[in-house]
Amino acid sequence: MKNDGGPAFPWGGEIRGGMSLRDFFAGMALQGICANSCGEQLEPWDWVWSDLAMYSYRAADAMLAEREKE
């Protein structure tokens, strides 16, 4: 099982389900990718969404790995 970073928004130390930190990081990465489209001149209908999701989770995994170093 991949490190998901735990809950993104824990409440009072309790884990009540919801989004993991990995999902939150991936969502933020996807938002940045879509807003910038990495300098490519692609229209949204040209995007391959499964590729964007894959890159977003790769970015999230890299952020979690870097976080472990501290």
Buried (B, 14 or more C-beta within 10 A) or exposed (E): EEEBBEBBEEEEEEEEEEEBBBBBBBBBBBEEBEEEBEEEEEEEEEBEEEEBBEBBBEBBBEBBEEEEEE
